[in-house]
Amino acid sequence: MKRSTERFLTTHTGSLPRPEDLIRTMFAKEEGVPVDAAALAARIRASVAEVVGKQIEAGVDVVDDGEMSKPSYATYPKDRLTGFAGASHPLQYQDLVDFPGMARRVFGDPGRARRKTPACTGPVASRDDGAAAADAANLGAALAGAKAAEGFLTAASPGVISLFFRDEHYGSHEKYLFAIAEAMRPEYEAVARAGFVLQIDCPDLAMGRHIQYAALSTEQFRKAARLHIEALNHALANVPPDQARVHLCWGNYEGPHHYDVPLADIIDVVFTARVNGISFEAANPRHGHEWRVFERVKLPAGKVLIPGVIDSTTNFIEHPELVAERIARYAKLVGRDNVIAGTDCGFGTWVGQSAVDPDIVWAKLATLAAGARLASKEFW
């Protein structure tokens, strides 16, 4: 990963608004409607070129493909791996159980309501090694000649796949996790081989606490999280740590979040992941105070923090001075060279999701860049 040498770099979490026509086509594909594969591939390539241009125009330094080829960050593996069929169990969000009216609002989101989450009904293995290479080729073509510091691509962690797709085959969570890890290894390595930073999306390490492991104690959850990271590290064995980052997520939805596991309870476990970058929510009202964790916790050598300084669930456009203030808090604690400014989560987590108006997304990313420029004046 590029390091700050003369200013704070900016990035985001991955998903970005998709064009309306692409959304319609992706919905059709998810529903089993026949889709012209060549036409879809061409539209995805064009969409990647468009979204890369918009990121650079907004002032983002480390850019991606906006996840244009994926129905969602967590469910796309069903199209690239064998072993999934039927329907999985509906996820139970512990915080939303207490507020059923809010639950109806969250799960009524068109993108979330139409997502497909099959169960694991057979051996998990890679069946489309070319998909990740196609993503890399699309991003590479879009970045040719572009003024971006670096490119990254996202991929689901073994743990988050196990969270969304119930196991009905292995009968052992550990066996299931490691089977997924081995199956995802080619995708992880393809991204690294193409020269991009690999971001592993790991909501299982945070959101998993109040969904998959809500009945466990904190220490029991930490033990489960260690197993998830062990499986992830197995899959990342051939990916250079400096070419990888993880994203922690407590759930990219506007809700109470009063059962979110504190960052302080998991950060030491997260540091054992075989990656150098740690992206995490740090702007929203439930986690905005957790910069203080790093008053007590020392950042391991070689690690880089990518705190979210922009909220991804509201249509407020943050003031650049607030963004700069948030960046400065981390820089003063862990060093200016160890901070990249990011967003709490994605802006198009599911195809058709619209928590933030698409035009406001670009305004929020522009204010991210403006805030980073202000912070840079203070530290350089």
Secondary structure, 3 states (H helix, E strand, C coil): CCCCCCCCCECCCCCCCCCHHHHHHHHHHHCCCCCCHHHHHHHHHHHHHHHHHHHHHHCCCEECCCCCCCCECCCHHHHCEEEEECCCCCCCCHHHHCCHHHHHHHHCCHHHHCCCCCEEEEEEEECCCHHHHHHHHHHHHHHCCCCCCEEEEEEECHHHHHHHCCECCCCCHHHHHHHHHHHHHHHHHHHHHCCCEEEEEEHHHCHHHHCCCCCCCHHHHHHHHHHHHHHHHHHCCCCCHHHEEEEECCCCCCCCCCCCCCHHHCHHHHCCCCCCEEEECCCCCCCCCHHHHHHHCCCCCCCEEEEECCCCCCCCCCCHHHHHHHHHHHHHHHCHHHECEECCCCCCCECCCCCCCHHHHHHHHHHHHHHHHHHHHHHC
